[in-house]
Each structure stands twice: as structure tokens, then as C-alpha cells.
Amino acid sequence: MIKAVFFDFVGTLLSKESEAVTHLKIMEEVLKNANAEINTKQLLEEYDHLTKEEFSKLAGKPYKPIRIIEVEITERLAKKYNFEVPEDFWQIHLKMHQLYGKLYPEVVETLKELRKRGYHVGLITDSDNDYLRAHLEALGIFDLFDSITTSEEAGFFKPHPKVFETALKKAGVKGEEAVYVGDNPLKDCVGARQVDMISILLDKTGEKRELWGECEFIISDLKEVLDIVSEI
């Protein structure tokens, strides 16, 4: 019997489209008063490439503050393209996420319905605590979770089992009594299955088809979670 439903955050609840807008706005702020040798869109492309590369290397490894990772990458680009990183870079980062972050349309309805049905609703995400809280409060969904577990708290990045074990302990449930919904087959599905959680992949466009085998259920809309948990 399923007692708890856990979700990833970015790309699962928070739309990828809004993340792209947010990152562009961050780069605009970074270059606002700079005479840089690169334009905003080019800077964003390099920034996104480097962050994706860095987080791939850190998958399953001990936690490193994301604010430090982001600053280090921006400083590398600043040195390469001759501009100064604003002293309040992390505050800019938080503010832009608060202003431009958007949820997928079905998120609030799905979370509320799960709680109405009596499930423990939790969040498990690779995040710094301050970033996540500021973002959830700005989106108005902080109070829709019974528990929140971050990589900062667990001390490791997904798919390390410690992240999922920490969340299960908070909820007071066993792995087989929980499902985890995420958008990354290798981090979310693999991590969940290591602790016997049922894995659900959100793949809105079918672009991750080649990795569907890592997950037990594939959905394109979060509302499908409601049917899955009621049928298991």
C-alpha cells in the first residue's frame, strides 16, 4: 500500500521553460553594467553547458553548496570574457528565480488532491536550503509539502541512497510504501529504486525514451500520478 508520494523539483514541478527564462534574466543582470566580450544569449549557452557538466560529475557525490558551484562557474566565464561578477550574484540568482519561476499547470491541483486523499506529500531535490525555501514560498507551495529533503540536508547529491533514505525516515514509511516522481531517469529513477521506492518518470515530450527502462512508470502529466498510486 502506498503511503507517501515524493517529487523532484526542477523539471518536475518547476517548468523547464521558466528555468530557461530565469537563467537568461540572471545573465542579463550579470552583464547589465559590464563591457563584456560576449552577449547575454552566448553567455547563457556557456553557463548552461558548464553547469550541466558540473552537476553530472557531482551526481551521487558528497554535497557541495550549489551557490558555490554557480559562483565558480560564473567567475570562470567572467575571466574568459572580461567582466566582473556582481558581489550580490547569489541574491540576484534568488531574486530572478522568485520573479520568473513558474510551475507546470497541473502541479497545485495534483499536490492538493494527494494530500486530500491522505498521502504524505514530500519533496526530494538537489538544492541549497535557502534557494529552495525562497523559491517555494514565492510559488506559494511551501505549505503543500509534509516534508522537504534537500541534498544539503542529506549531505549527498542524488542518486545517492542517503538522500532518499532521509526522506523516507522523515515520512515514517518504508521504500516499498512510497513512490518518487522525477524527470531524470538516471538520478531520480535509479536513486528511488535503490531504496525500493516505485519510480515514476515525468517525460512531457518523450525525449527520454531511450532511458525509459530505468523507470517503472512513464507519465506526461503529473495528474497521472493520482491514478497510479490509487491502483498500486
VOPAGU-2260 file (C-alpha; in pm, 1 decimal, decimal comma):
REM VOPAGU-2260
SITE   aa  ch    i         X         Y         Z
SITE  MET   A    0       0,0       0,0       0,0
SITE  ILE   A    1     134,8     341,0     -97,2
SITE  LYS   A    2     150,3     588,3     190,2
SITE  ALA   A    3     383,5     860,3      56,0
SITE  VAL   A    4     439,2    1039,2    -273,8
SITE  PHE   A    5     764,1    1229,6    -322,9
SITE  PHE   A    6     853,1    1470,4    -602,1
SITE  ASP   A    7    1164,8    1617,8    -755,9
SITE  PHE   A    8    1150,9    1996,2    -803,0
SITE  VAL   A    9    1317,9    2146,6   -1114,3
SITE  GLY   A   10    1178,0    1995,3   -1432,5
SITE  THR   A   11     913,0    1803,2   -1240,9
SITE  LEU   A   12     715,4    2072,4   -1056,8
SITE  LEU   A   13     906,0    2378,8   -1177,6
SITE  SER   A   14     879,7    2411,5   -1554,3
SITE  LYS   A   15    1192,6    2387,0   -1765,9
SITE  GLU   A   16    1065,4    2673,2   -1979,4
SITE  SER   A   17    1055,2    2908,7   -1682,8
SITE  GLU   A   18    1402,4    2794,8   -1576,9
SITE  ALA   A   19    1535,5    2896,9   -1918,6
SITE  VAL   A   20    1377,9    3241,9   -1880,0
SITE  THR   A   21    1513,1    3273,5   -1526,1
SITE  HIS   A   22    1868,5    3188,8   -1626,9
SITE  LEU   A   23    1852,4    3436,5   -1914,7
SITE  LYS   A   24    1741,7    3708,7   -1670,3
SITE  ILE   A   25    2031,4    3618,7   -1438,4
SITE  MET   A   26    2279,4    3658,3   -1723,7
SITE  GLU   A   27    2119,8    3992,1   -1819,7
SITE  GLU   A   28    2173,3    4116,6   -1464,8
SITE  VAL   A   29    2530,9    3989,8   -1460,8
SITE  LEU   A   30    2615,9    4177,5   -1782,0
SITE  LYS   A   31    2398,3    4484,2   -1715,6
SITE  ASN   A   32    2684,1    4721,1   -1633,2
SITE  ALA   A   33    2962,8    4525,7   -1796,7
SITE  ASN   A   34    3156,2    4585,7   -2115,1
SITE  ALA   A   35    3187,5    4215,3   -2179,6
SITE  GLU   A   36    3326,7    4035,2   -2481,6
SITE  ILE   A   37    3014,7    3818,4   -2508,4
SITE  ASN   A   38    2640,4    3878,4   -2534,6
SITE  THR   A   39    2372,9    3752,3   -2295,6
SITE  LYS   A   40    2249,8    3457,2   -2501,3
SITE  GLN   A   41    2601,6    3333,8   -2571,2
SITE  LEU   A   42    2688,1    3364,6   -2203,8
SITE  LEU   A   43    2376,7    3168,0   -2110,6
SITE  GLU   A   44    2468,5    2888,1   -2351,6
SITE  GLU   A   45    2813,1    2850,3   -2196,2
SITE  TYR   A   46    2677,6    2883,8   -1843,9
SITE  ASP   A   47    2415,2    2613,4   -1902,4
SITE  HIS   A   48    2672,0    2383,1   -2063,4
SITE  LEU   A   49    2917,8    2420,2   -1776,7
SITE  THR   A   50    2656,5    2378,8   -1503,0
SITE  LYS   A   51    2513,6    2067,0   -1668,0
SITE  GLU   A   52    2864,0    1924,4   -1699,6
SITE  GLU   A   53    2947,3    2001,8   -1336,1
SITE  PHE   A   54    2627,9    1855,9   -1193,3
SITE  SER   A   55    2678,0    1539,7   -1399,4
SITE  LYS   A   56    3018,7    1496,7   -1236,2
SITE  LEU   A   57    2870,2    1550,4    -889,7
SITE  ALA   A   58    2583,4    1300,8    -927,6
SITE  GLY   A   59    2586,2    1066,7    -628,4
SITE  LYS   A   60    2880,6    1250,4    -471,3
SITE  PRO   A   61    2905,3    1438,4    -139,5
SITE  TYR   A   62    2712,3    1764,3    -135,2
SITE  LYS   A   63    2878,8    2086,8    -241,5
SITE  PRO   A   64    2680,5    2411,0    -199,2
SITE  ILE   A   65    2514,0    2496,3    -528,0
SITE  ARG   A   66    2564,1    2866,8    -462,0
SITE  ILE   A   67    2941,0    2799,7    -463,3
SITE  ILE   A   68    2921,3    2594,0    -782,0
SITE  GLU   A   69    2721,2    2865,9    -958,3
SITE  VAL   A   70    2959,2    3141,6    -849,3
SITE  GLU   A   71    3267,8    2942,7    -951,1
SITE  ILE   A   72    3127,1    2879,1   -1298,5
SITE  THR   A   73    3029,5    3243,6   -1343,7
SITE  GLU   A   74    3375,4    3354,2   -1229,5
SITE  ARG   A   75    3534,6    3124,7   -1489,7
SITE  LEU   A   76    3323,9    3286,5   -1760,0
SITE  ALA   A   77    3395,9    3633,9   -1624,4
SITE  LYS   A   78    3768,1    3573,1   -1651,3
SITE  LYS   A   79    3730,3    3434,4   -2003,4
SITE  TYR   A   80    3513,3    3720,9   -2131,1
SITE  ASN   A   81    3647,1    4010,8   -1926,3
SITE  PHE   A   82    3365,1    4112,0   -1693,7
SITE  GLU   A   83    3315,8    4134,4   -1318,2
SITE  VAL   A   84    3082,0    3904,2   -1128,7
SITE  PRO   A   85    2843,7    4117,8    -919,3
SITE  GLU   A   86    2911,4    4095,1    -546,1
SITE  ASP   A   87    2543,7    4015,7    -490,7
SITE  PHE   A   88    2537,1    3739,6    -753,2
SITE  TRP   A   89    2361,6    3486,7    -529,6
SITE  GLN   A   90    2098,7    3742,6    -425,8
SITE  ILE   A   91    2038,7    3813,9    -796,2
SITE  HIS   A   92    2011,5    3440,1    -854,3
SITE  LEU   A   93    1748,0    3402,0    -581,4
SITE  LYS   A   94    1552,6    3710,2    -689,1
SITE  MET   A   95    1529,5    3605,6   -1055,3
SITE  HIS   A   96    1405,3    3260,9    -954,5
SITE  GLN   A   97    1143,1    3418,7    -731,6
SITE  LEU   A   98    1030,3    3653,8   -1009,5
SITE  TYR   A   99    1029,2    3422,3   -1310,1
SITE  GLY   A  100     987,9    3068,0   -1179,8
SITE  LYS   A  101     661,7    2900,9   -1283,5
SITE  LEU   A  102     504,0    2566,7   -1203,6
SITE  TYR   A  103     358,8    2327,7   -1456,5
SITE  PRO   A  104     -18,6    2397,1   -1474,1
SITE  GLU   A  105    -128,8    2074,4   -1302,2
SITE  VAL   A  106     107,6    2092,8   -1002,8
SITE  VAL   A  107    -107,5    2260,9    -736,9
SITE  GLU   A  108    -415,9    2055,2    -818,1
SITE  THR   A  109    -214,8    1731,5    -801,7
SITE  LEU   A  110     -45,4    1812,5    -471,2
SITE  LYS   A  111    -370,6    1918,6    -306,8
SITE  GLU   A  112    -556,3    1610,2    -426,5
SITE  LEU   A  113    -283,2    1376,9    -296,1
SITE  ARG   A  114    -299,2    1541,4      46,5
SITE  LYS   A  115    -678,9    1526,2      38,4
SITE  ARG   A  116    -653,7    1150,8     -17,2
SITE  GLY   A  117    -430,3    1116,9     286,5
SITE  TYR   A  118     -90,0    1061,6     128,5
SITE  HIS   A  119     227,5    1205,2     278,9
SITE  VAL   A  120     346,2    1450,8      12,5
SITE  GLY   A  121     719,1    1518,5      11,2
SITE  LEU   A  122     989,0    1691,1    -189,8
SITE  ILE   A  123    1333,3    1540,4    -257,0
SITE  THR   A  124    1566,9    1764,0    -452,4
SITE  ASP   A  125    1929,2    1856,5    -517,8
SITE  SER   A  126    1920,2    2206,2    -372,7
SITE  ASP   A  127    2055,0    2451,7    -118,8
SITE  ASN   A  128    1805,7    2508,7     161,8
SITE  ASP   A  129    1787,7    2888,1     120,9
SITE  TYR   A  130    1728,2    2868,7    -254,2
SITE  LEU   A  131    1456,1    2608,9    -221,5
SITE  ARG   A  132    1263,8    2779,0      58,7
SITE  ALA   A  133    1273,3    3118,1    -117,1
SITE  HIS   A  134    1153,5    2958,0    -438,9
SITE  LEU   A  135     873,7    2751,3    -283,6
SITE  GLU   A  136     743,7    3048,7     -87,5
SITE  ALA   A  137     743,8    3267,9    -399,1
SITE  LEU   A  138     549,5    2998,9    -585,2
SITE  GLY   A  139     304,8    2967,1    -296,4
SITE  ILE   A  140     350,9    2590,5    -248,3
SITE  PHE   A  141     579,1    2568,5      56,2
SITE  ASP   A  142     288,5    2462,4     279,8
SITE  LEU   A  143     171,1    2190,5      39,8
SITE  PHE   A  144     452,7    1956,2     148,1
SITE  ASP   A  145     454,7    1738,5     457,9
SITE  SER   A  146     832,6    1703,2     431,1
SITE  ILE   A  147    1116,0    1856,6     232,1
SITE  THR   A  148    1454,4    1687,9     187,8
SITE  THR   A  149    1747,4    1856,8      13,4
SITE  SER   A  150    2091,4    1735,9     -86,9
SITE  GLU   A  151    2228,6    1996,3     154,7
SITE  GLU   A  152    2049,5    1826,9     442,6
SITE  ALA   A  153    2134,0    1471,2     334,0
SITE  GLY   A  154    2496,6    1553,2     256,1
SITE  PHE   A  155    2490,4    1392,8     -89,7
SITE  PHE   A  156    2355,9    1456,4    -436,8
SITE  LYS   A  157    2105,8    1220,8    -599,5
SITE  PRO   A  158    2111,6     933,0    -684,6
SITE  HIS   A  159    2297,5     856,7    -359,9
SITE  PRO   A  160    2060,0     647,9    -144,9
SITE  LYS   A  161    2117,8     868,9     161,7
SITE  VAL   A  162    1901,5    1142,0       6,5
SITE  PHE   A  163    1606,4     906,5     -36,3
SITE  GLU   A  164    1661,3     731,5     296,7
SITE  THR   A  165    1649,5    1067,1     474,9
SITE  ALA   A  166    1314,7    1146,5     313,1
SITE  LEU   A  167    1167,1     806,7     394,5
SITE  LYS   A  168    1271,4     840,2     757,5
SITE  LYS   A  169    1100,2    1180,2     782,8
SITE  ALA   A  170     780,0    1036,2     640,7
SITE  GLY   A  171     797,7     727,8     861,1
SITE  VAL   A  172     747,0     489,9     568,3
SITE  LYS   A  173     936,3     205,9     402,8
SITE  GLY   A  174    1065,3     232,3      47,0
SITE  GLU   A  175     801,4      -3,7     -88,4
SITE  GLU   A  176     533,9     221,2      61,7
SITE  ALA   A  177     643,6     523,5    -141,0
SITE  VAL   A  178     670,9     649,9    -497,1
SITE  TYR   A  179     910,1     908,6    -635,4
SITE  VAL   A  180     829,9    1128,5    -932,3
SITE  GLY   A  181    1115,1    1293,2   -1121,6
SITE  ASP   A  182    1227,6    1396,6   -1468,1
SITE  ASN   A  183    1577,9    1244,4   -1468,4
SITE  PRO   A  184    1590,0     866,5   -1530,3
SITE  LEU   A  185    1947,2     823,2   -1407,5
SITE  LYS   A  186    1923,4    1036,0   -1093,1
SITE  ASP   A  187    1557,3    1008,4    -997,5
SITE  CYS   A  188    1450,3     660,9   -1108,8
SITE  VAL   A  189    1779,9     488,8   -1029,0
SITE  GLY   A  190    1804,4     663,0    -691,2
SITE  ALA   A  191    1448,3     574,9    -593,3
SITE  ARG   A  192    1477,2     210,6    -694,2
SITE  GLN   A  193    1792,6     170,2    -480,8
SITE  VAL   A  194    1575,0     208,4    -170,1
SITE  ASP   A  195    1277,5      11,5    -308,7
SITE  MET   A  196    1066,3     317,7    -392,3
SITE  ILE   A  197     849,9     292,3    -702,9
SITE  SER   A  198     988,1     523,9    -970,8
SITE  ILE   A  199     774,2     743,2   -1194,3
SITE  LEU   A  200     933,0     941,0   -1477,7
SITE  LEU   A  201     774,7    1265,7   -1595,9
SITE  ASP   A  202     865,2    1295,2   -1963,7
SITE  LYS   A  203     634,4    1554,5   -2117,3
SITE  THR   A  204     776,3    1532,0   -2469,6
SITE  GLY   A  205     901,4    1173,4   -2488,0
SITE  GLU   A  206    1258,1    1294,9   -2535,3
SITE  LYS   A  207    1397,6    1049,8   -2276,3
SITE  ARG   A  208    1252,1     739,1   -2438,0
SITE  GLU   A  209    1590,2     566,1   -2462,1
SITE  LEU   A  210    1614,2     569,0   -2080,6
SITE  TRP   A  211    1255,7     470,4   -2000,1
SITE  GLY   A  212    1381,6     126,6   -1898,0
SITE  GLU   A  213    1529,0     277,8   -1580,9
SITE  CYS   A  214    1180,1     369,8   -1455,4
SITE  GLU   A  215     871,3     170,4   -1363,1
SITE  PHE   A  216     609,4     417,7   -1484,3
SITE  ILE   A  217     624,4     688,5   -1752,8
SITE  ILE   A  218     387,3     986,6   -1747,8
SITE  SER   A  219     347,0    1307,7   -1946,8
SITE  ASP   A  220     120,6    1487,5   -1697,2
SITE  LEU   A  221     154,1    1491,6   -1317,8
SITE  LYS   A  222    -217,2    1421,2   -1273,3
SITE  GLU   A  223    -144,6    1066,9   -1393,4
SITE  VAL   A  224      26,8    1009,2   -1057,4
SITE  LEU   A  225    -317,1    1009,5    -894,1
SITE  ASP   A  226    -427,4     706,9   -1096,3
SITE  ILE   A  227    -100,3     520,4   -1046,3
SITE  VAL   A  228     -93,1     548,2    -666,4
SITE  SER   A  229    -461,0     450,6    -637,2
SITE  GLU   A  230    -407,6     138,6    -849,5
SITE  ILE   A  231     -88,3       9,3    -685,2
